[in-house]
Amino acid sequence: MKRSNKLWGGRFRSDPATKTEDFTQSIEVDSRLVAHDIWGSQAHAIMLAYQGIISDVDLQHILTGLHKAEKNFRNGTFRLERDKEDVHLNVEAYLISQAGREFGGKLHTARSRNDQILADARLYIREQLLQCQGGLSRLCRRFLAIAKAHPETVMPGYTHTQHAQPISLGFWATAYVSMFLRDCKRLNAAYEIVNVNPLGACALAGTSFPIDRRLTAELLGFDSVQEHALDVISSRDFIAEPLCALAVLMANLSRFSEELVYWTSYEFGMAVIDDAYASGSSIMPQKKNPDLAELIRGRTGRIYGALVDHLTNLKALPMGYNRDLQEDKPPLWDSFDIIQSCLGILPDILETLNFQTDRMEALANANFATATELANYLVGECGIAFRECHEIVGGVVGDLVGMGKPFQDWEETQILLQQRGIKLSIPKLQAILDSKCALRNYQSLGSASPDEVKRMTEEFEERLDVIEAKIETRQAAIQAAHERTRQIVERVLAGKPIGEVLPE
């Protein structure tokens, strides 16, 4: 009787049509997971033997085949075949070809592709999250270097894209660090959700075999076990969480990119992008375009789309595995690629950005940005209610605008204030309305005061030290778990029984 050649084909009388195989395969997506699938399979096999579910002889044959698969993957000779659908069946088929079905066919005991892919994905995702955190930390360090160099470099602050109050370039830079540190928190929270062991949930109900899920968690460097088998198989919030964090991060990167675009325009003239990170025009010889910033801004939509793609995929799915869930990884993989490419290039752009500090100061003094400081002075020195001071200063500004004059027409400004009952000397007016003096007058916590900028810079550096130390600790824990698995494999292949390698 004719039967299917598939590893799952026992109840089938023929293989799927070629179009069916093409439609359902996930080789391109799974190609990132080969090493993770092999590691997960090694840990699973070690656990099976330790629990007495398979023999030491079975384990030795299985680990020998997996070791060959890993070696071939490392040297580039292990290739995923489309007719084997996914990474799991490719690895298992390779193992069976090396060890024979009597040994290789035992690897899948007490395991389903459902929990297997979840383990592979989590192993991969946690690495990517740590890389994103590392890239974000490097970008923050670049902003802090600017803050250290420019705590008193005055520039206009904006609301509604209009001049608001004077700030410093260092204050602007620390604002992005403050923002990105929240992104680090979101990535950290996503890591904690991701780094739990799904192996042992099997298809959805667990298994009747006496497996040890905590042992596989230990061998794979997971922090804990995700216990409820049906929830393990049904849920994909561990993919939604990173996507949410990446979408917010990309929004913040896009905001910075937008400022690069208009700061480097002729009209603003506040910064110049290095030639190495700009592009020209094929027709207009004079052009120097901020293309990289525009591309980052444009790629934000792809990450938003990835999040919506994934959430839509999850909507109204019943409990248990549904093939819809095969579509969960492409959006996240693409998002990781985009984010890491952005975080790879932005620190270099920022490091070589030429800030036009004279232009910044001229703008800060040119458009009544210190009007609030004048109102505040009148409140403090003259005992006038703020609303009345607001009206007085607003009236002076309105009159000066009507005459086409700035605050720096000191005599006219003095006369307009006198008409409203305020007598100030010109030297006093100059001190109040100078943008650099305004910076030094700020006193509130978290303000643009140079002292506050320096304090926040130091605090942010300390917080980044903690974040970077945590990244290193987690990477070291992953490496240690992988090394322990490797050492167990080596000892088993050297003929040691699992009971001696993993004593009780």
C-alpha positions, 0 to 999 in steps of 0.5 A: 500500500502506498504511503506518504514519505513525510515523517508525519505521513503515517495516516496519509496515502500520498504526499502533498501536492507540490503547490501544497508544500510550497504554500506551507513551507517555512524554510526562509523564516526557519533558516535563522533557527538551525543552531537553536533547533539543534541545541534544543534537540540536544537538551531534549535528548539529554533529558529523555536519557536522564529520565530513563525514557531513552537509553544511553545507547540511544542518546549517544547515537542521537547526539552523534547525529546532532553533533554532525548536523551542528558541525555541518551547519557551522561550516555552511554545508547543512542546507534546509530542503524545502520538501521537508517543510521546516527546520525541525523536520530537516534536522530530524531527517538529517539525524535519521539519515545518520543514526537510523530510524531506530535511534534518530526516530526516538528524538521526537519522543515527548515532543511536538513541533508545537513546543519545539518551534516555541523553544527555537523562537524564544532562544533566537528572540532573546538574543535579538533583544539583547542585541537591540538593547546593546545598540540602543545603549551605544546610541544613548552613549553618543547622545551623552557625549553631546550632553557633556560637551554642550551643557550651556550651548544655547539653542531654541526649544520648540513647541508646535515647531515654533520657538518656545524657550531657550534650552541647551544642546545638552538638554536636547540630547539628554531628552533622547536618552531619557526617552530611550531608557524607557525603551530599554525598560520595555525591551527588558520586560519583553526579554523576561517574558520571552526567556521561559521554557516551553518545551514539554508542553508537547502538542497542547496537553503535556505528555504521559512520559516522566519528563523533567521540564526544569532540566531542559530549562536549565540546559537552555538557559531559560529563567523558568518554565512556562507551566500551563501546556495549553497556554504555552501552545496557544499564546504568542504574546511573547512575540507581541511584546517585543513587537510592541517594544520595537514599535515604540522604539522605532517611533522614537528613532523616527522622531529623532530622524525627523529632527535631523531632516529639518535641522539640516535644512537651509532654513534651520541650518542648525546641523550639517550631516557628514558627507559619508551619511548623506546622498546627492541628486542625480539632476541637481548638483547642489543637493545634499540630502539626509536620506538615511534619516528619511529612510529610518523615518519611512521604515517606521511604517514597516514595524507598525505594520508588523505589529498590526500584522501579528495582532490581527493574526492572533485575533479570535484564534481558538485555544490550541495550535492553529496553522495561522501561528506559522505567520508569527515570526516573519513580522518580528524577524523583519522588525529586528532587522530594521531596528538593528540596522537603524541602531547600527547607523545612527550612532555614526551619524550622530558622532559625525554630525556638525552642530552649528552652535553660532546659528543655534544661539542666534536663533535662540535670541531672535524670536522672543524665546525669553519672553517667559523669563521676562514674565517670570522676573516681573512676578518675582521682583514686582509682585504682580500676578502671573496672568497680568505679567503674561498680558504685559509681556505679550502686549510688548511682544505684539507691539514689537512684532508690529514694528518688525523689531526684536527684544534686542531693540533695547530702547524700544523694549524699555519704552513699551514696558514703561508704558505699562508701568514697568521700569527696567534699566537696559542692562537689566533687560539684557540680562533677563532676555539673554538666552544664556542667562535664561539657562542659568536661571532655570532652577527646577528639577529636570530643567535646562539648567546647566547644572541639571543637565550635568546631573542628569547626564551622570545619572543616565550614565549610571543607569546605562552602566546597570543596563549594560551589565545586565546585558553582559550577565544575560549573555554570559548566562546563555553562553554558560548554558550552551557550554554546559550542554556542549560539555555534556554532549562531549562526555556522552560521545566519549562513552560516559553514561548520562547518570555519571554526566548528570548525577542526581 
